[in-house]
């Protein structure tokens, strides 16, 4: 079946709209079928197995939403494009929630119908092709088993990381994990704990950069009742809670000097007191720390204690940035997609070879975290089916945009919504320029409908 010989079911109780769509599809080389209501639509789907469906939401008897509910899991292989005459968001949102591929509003543009239909059929074909390749390779459905997130990679640099984790796990030494933001330092720390003799104990994570300076001591070491205003009861700190296990000081380079001195005492003397207390408590927790900062440079600048640096840096593990190990991207993508599948209950999520080539060529300044967020967003745009290059379009530029801050940037406090809006605005502007202002081509390039593109052009004031 080629795209232009595909069978398309048109289900609409409005005879004029239905006949116009049928004639248009015939002229475009498709094989159209007709249904006048929901019952007839379901019967036709079961009898003829169409390749796609144009489904009106408001029909007598069983309406479009009921048809979607009846189809259920079959929607994973059958793209249904719903059509509604109502401008309200509720019907469209409910249709998408129930598994519709996309929606159009009346009166619709026939070019928009054709664009949406082509995109749906192409994605469906790609899903079947990838599924076939999986089956030939001995794959098959992947059981939705919950697994512990772990570091992924077969590159030489990651093999060195795994060796270092294995060696450090056999000891109780303090470990410093260094690497850029998003490389997986917390996963490395968790692996160290999981493979150590302390694995039966707790793994307590502390985000040092997120602790208010006035509360750091209380958070780390606990406090007694009445130690300060609001301390209405005794509270154990993170070191106390980590007894018998591991405490992970994430972004340790963000600690103020006053807190660094107290951490140093714990490492040197293996003891501490709660805030407002007199009892000396024994520190029985292995300390693993991590940072994206250059700590020797911080020491030279007087922002980090040299003696604490040497205490933390007994064993050192360096996590390489993703741009230095592109050969790991296919394995990472597969792991990410399987986790997204389990999270949303999808069973057909895959990535096309073209889309995989696109993500392999990206420098990924945000590393694995950025790759994970990008693929999760693309999976939603792909409706849980095959991810195509256009689902990644906003992320496929030649490199990081210098106007968009990355982790560690002083402007990181900008609201996330504003940052995402700016990324989207620039992606749409680039696509419009690349297509010489042709909105149909721009919408196809971005993987959205023309109506969605028109709304975004108005929202971001991108009109010529």
N, C-alpha and C positions, 0 to 999 in steps of 0.2 A: 504494500500500500504506500503510494507516494502521497505527499501532502495534498496535492490537488485532486486526488481520487478518493480522498477520505469521505466517509459517510458522516453527515452532520444532521442531527435531529433538531428540528425547530419546533418548540412547544410553546404555543401562544394562542389564547382564545380569540384574539383580534385577527379576523380573517385577512384584512388588508395588510397588516404588518407581517403576518405569517407568509402570505403569498409573495410580498415584495422581497422578503428575505430569501425565500426559496428560489425566486428568479435570479436574485443577485448571486447566490451561491452556485447555481447552475452555470451562470455566465463566467464564474471564476474557476470552473472545472471541478467543483465538488459534487458529491451525490447527496442531495438533501432528502430527508424524511420529514413528515409532518405529524403533529399531535395537537389536538384542540384543548386538552385539559391534562391534569396530573395523572389520572388513571391511564389514559391513552399513552402518555409519555412513558410511564413505567412499563407498560406492556410492550411498547416499541423497543425500549432499551433491552428488555429481556429477550425479545424475539430477534432483533437485528444487530445487537452489540455495536452501536455506533461508535465512532472515534471521538466525537465530541458532542456536546448538547448546548443549544441556546435555549434557556429556560426562563419563561416569564414567571415572576413571583406571584402575581395576582391572577388566579384562574378559578373558575367555578369548581365546586367540589374540592378535590385535593389540590392545594396550591403548591407553589414552587418549594416553599420551606418543608412541606410534608414530603415532597418527592426527594429532597436532599436527605431528610431523616431516614426515609425508606431505603435509599441507596447505601447509606452508611459506609462501610469499609470499601465498597466498590468505587468510591470517589477517588481512591488512591490511584486507580488506573484509568478513570474516566473524567476528563476535564469538563466541568459544567460551568458555563458562563451564564450567570443569571441576569435578567433584564427587569428593571423596575421603572414604573412611571412616577414614583414618589421620590421627592428630593431629600426626604428625611434620612438620617443615617441608620436608624434602628434596623430596618429590613436588610440593608446591605451588610451591616455588621453581623447580624444573625446568620445571613447566608454564608458569609466567609467563615464564621465560626463553625458552621456545620459542614464545611469542606468544599465549598464552591471555589473554582479556580479564580474567577474574577467576576466583576459585575459592570453592567452598562446601564445608563439611565436614559429613558425616553424623553424627548426624541433623540435618537442616537445617529451618529455619523457612520455611514457604511464603511468608510475607510477605517474608522476605529474598530468596527466589528471585524473586519478582515485582519487588521493588525493583531487584535487580541486572539483571534482564532488561530492565526499562523503561529503565534508564540506558544499557545497552549498545545498545539499539535507537535511542534518541534520539541517542546519539553517532554511530552508524553513519549515520543519516539526515542529520545535520549534515555529516559528512565528504563524503557524496555531493553535498549541496547546494553546499558550498564548492568542491568539485572541478568541478562543473558551471559555476559562476560563473567560475572560473579559465579553463576551456576557452572559454567564450563571450567572455571578454575577450582571447582569443588567448594564453592562458597555456600550460598543458600541463606535463608533467613538467620539473622543474628538474634540470639535469645536476649531478652531485656534483663540481663543480670547486672545488678549494681556492683561496680568495681571501685576500688580505691584509686583516685587519680594518681598518676605516676609520671615521672619524666619519660619522655619518648625520644628516641633517636638511635640511629645506627652509624652516624658519622664518627670519624676518628676522635674528634674533640669530645663528643658525648660519651664515647667509650672510656675516655680518660676520666670524665666526671664520675661514671659509674664505678670505676676502679677506686677513685679517691673516696667515694662514699663507703664502699666496702671496707677499705682499710681503716677509715675513721670510725666506722660502726663497731669495730672490734675493740675500741678503746673507750675511755670515759673522758677523753680530752675535750677542752672547749674547741669549737670549730667556728671559723669565720667564712661565710659564703658571700662571695662578691659577684656582681654582674649587673647589667643594666636592668631597669625596671621592666617587668613583664617576662623575664627569661625563665622563671620557674624556681626562684630561690626558696620559696616556701615548700614546694614539692620536694626539693633536695633535703630540706630540714626534716620534713616528715619521713622521708625515706631513711635518713640517718637514725631517727628515733625508732622506726618500725623494724629495722634490722639490728638494733642494739640490744644489750642485755636489759635495758630499761623499757622494752617495748610493752610490757604489761602495765607500766605506770602511765600517768597522764601526759599528754602533749599540750602544753599551755603556750599559746601564741600571744605575744604582746606587740602591738603596732606602736612603736616608740614615737613615731611622728604624729600620732593621733592623740597622744596623752596631753592634757592641759598641764602646763609646767607646775602649777600649784598643787596638782593631784598626783604627780608622778610617784612620789615617795609612798603615798597611801596605796596606790594601785599596785606597786611592786611589792611592798613589804607589809601592807595591811595597817590597821589602826585599832586603837582601843576605844571603848565607849567614852565620849566626852573629850576626845583628843582635839576636836575642833568643832566649830558650829556645824550642826547637821549630823555629827557622828553619834547617832542615838543607840548604836550597838557595836559590839566588837566585830571586826570584819577581817578575815584572812586575806593576805595579798597574793599576788601571782606566784612568787617564789614558794610560799607556804603551800599553795594548792598544787604546785608541781612536784612536791616531795615524792621521791621514788621514780620520777620520770624525767621529762625534758622541758626546759623553758626556752622558747624561741624568741629572741629579741630582734624582731624584724625592723629594718631601717634604724639600726642602732646609731648610725651617724647623726640622727636628728636629736639625740638626747642632749639637754643642756649640761654644762660642765658640772653643776651642782649634783645632778643625778648620776653623772659618770663617776664621781667620787664614791658614791654609795654602792654602785655596782662593783667598783674595784675592791671595796672592802669585802663584799660577799665572795668574790673570786679568790681573794687572798686568804681570808680567815674562815670562810665557809660558815658565816653566821651573820645575823641581823636582828634588829628589834622592830616591833610594830611602832607606828607613829603614836606617841603618847604613852608608850609602854616601857617597862624596865626589864622585862624578861628577855634574855638572849636566846634566840631560836637557832637551831642548826639548819643550815641550807643543804638540802639533799636533793639537788636537781642538777642535771647536766645542762650546761649553757651552750646554746647554739645561737649565733647572731648572724645577721645579714645586712648588707647595705649596697646601694647603687653608687655611693659616693667614693671618691678616692681618699681613703682614710690617711695615708701618709701625707697627702697634701693638706688635709684638714689639721693634722698634727702640726705641720710646719706653719700653718696659719694661726695656730693657737686655739682652734675650735674643738679639738679632740685631744684628750689626754694621751700622751705617749705611753705611759705605763699601762693604761687600760688597753690600748691598741695591742701591745705585746701579749697581754693576758688573754685577749680574745683570739689572737691570731696564732694559737698553738698549732692547729691544723687549718689549712686553707683550701677551699674549693672554689674554683672559678667557673661560672656558668657562661658559656659563649653566647653572643648575640645570635639571633636567628639568621641574620644576613650572612653570617660566616658558615652556616651549615644548611644551605638550601636543599641538600639531598635528604634532609629529615622532614621536609614539608609534606610530602605525600603521606608518610606515616602519621604525622601530627594531624593532618586534615582528616584522615580516616578515623582517628581516635576522637577528635572533636565532633565529627558528624555522628558517630555512634552514641556519644553522650547526649547530643542534641535530640537524637531519635528517642532515647529513653526518657528524656525530660518531657517531651511533648507527645509521646505515644505514637510516633510516626514509624512506618515500616518500609518506605520507599525512598528515603533520603540518600542522595548520591551526588557526585560531582563529575561533570563532564571532563574529558581530557583537555579540552580547550580552556575551561575555567581553571583546571589544575595548573596548566602552563602559565596562566595569568598570575596566579598567586605565587608560583615559583619565581617569577621575575620581579616581584616586589621587594624592596629593601626592608620593610617591616620595622620602622623605627620603634614601634611599641612592642616588638618581639612577639612571643607566643600569645600573650594576652590580647594583643591587637588582632592576631590571626584568628583567635577564638571568637572575639566579638564580631569580626567581619563575617566569618562563616555562619555564626548564629543568625546574624541579620540577613545574610543571603539565603539561608534555609527558610526563613519566614517569607522572604520575597518570592522564593521558589515554591511556596505552598507545601513544603515538606516533601518535594519530589526531586527532580534533577536540578542541581545548581548549574546555571549557564553563565557565560562571561558577562552578560548584561546585568545579572544579579549582583555582580561585583563592581559594576561600572564606576560607582562613586569612589572606589578604593584603588583604581587601576592606573593612576597617574604615574609619572616617571619616578616619583619619590615623595618624601614628606613635604608637606606645604609649610614653609617657614613661618607662616602666619598662624598655624595651628599649634598650640603648645603641647609638648609631650611631658611625661612624668618627670618631675624634678625641675621643671621650668617655673620661674617665679610667678608666671601668670596662670598657674594651674588652678587657681581658685575661681576662674571664670565659670559661670554656670554651665553644666553639661548640656542643657537644652540649647543654649546659645551656641556652643561649639558645634553641636550636631547640625543645627540650622545653617551655620556658616559653611560647613562641609557640603551640605546638600545644595545650598545656593551656588557655590562655586562649581560643583559637579554639573548642575543643570546649565550654568552659563557656558562651561567648556563644551558641553554637548551641543548646545545651540550654535556656538561658533563653529564647531567641527562640521555641523550639518548645514551651514550657511543660513540658519534661521528656519529651515524646513521643520515644522513641528511634528509632522508624522514620522519623519526619519529620526528626529530627536527622541520622541517617545519610544520608538522601537529600540534605539541605542541604549536608553536608560532602563528599558524593561517595564515601563509603566504605560497606562492608557493616555490618549491625547487629552481626555478630560482632566485626568490627574495632572498632566503637564500644564494645561491652561491654568488650573488652580494654583500651582506652584509659581508660575510666571507672574500671576497677579500678586501672590503672597510676598514674593521677593522683589517685586517691581523690576522684572527683567524684560519688559516689553521694549522693542526697538525705540 
